[in-house]
Amino acid sequence: MFGIGCGWNRLCRSQLAGLGSIIMPFLSYNDHGTQVLPPFVLEINWATLAITYGFMIFVFTLIILGMIRFIRRISMQRILRLGEL
C-alpha cells in the first residue's frame, strides 16, 4: 500500500511538473503585460525530498513494528474476544 501511494505521488508530481511548465510562462507577466523579474523557475529540491521520504519510511516502519509488538503481547484468546464486542 505504501509503495502504491509513493508511486501515485510520483505520477501526480510528474503531471504537476508538466503543468507547471505549461502555466508558468503565463504567470511570468504582470497585469501590464511586461515580463516579471526575476523570472519564475520551477525547482525541486531533491535532497529535501529524499529526507522527507526517508522520514516517512522510518515512521511507517516504527508504526508497523509497534503494531506487530502489540499484537504479539496480546494472547490469542483476547484477540479473538476483541471481535465479539
Secondary structure, DSSP 8 states (H G I E B T S, - for coil): -HHHHHHHHHHHHHHHHHHHHHHHHHHTB-TTS-B-SS-------HHHHHHHHHHHHHHHHHHHHHHHHHHHHS-HHHHHHHTT-
